[in-house]
Amino acid sequence: MSTDVLFDFAESDLTREGRERVAELGRELSSEYTDPLIAIVGHADRIGPPRPNLELSRKRAEAVRAALANEGISRDVMIAEGRGQSEPLVFCRGQEAV
């Protein structure tokens, strides 16, 4: 899923569309898998200091985990981690996301 859909810039709360997409994913996972193990990885771009970006990425992963839990997926089968700016999904030139 595109992070642009899930989160606004520098935010860890899911957007309305993000909540809908994660809820849809939760329903699909529940109907297709009986014993899933789900890894949720949060990301941030390289704009800003590394430590706050790492925290942002962790909060994003936890937001997705919480939304999936709201769809009935057990928190016990989900691992949420943040990668900060070490694995950005958006290319940034200077201080601007491209």
Order of alpha helices (4+ residues) and beta strands (2+ residues): alpha-alpha-beta-alpha-beta-beta-beta
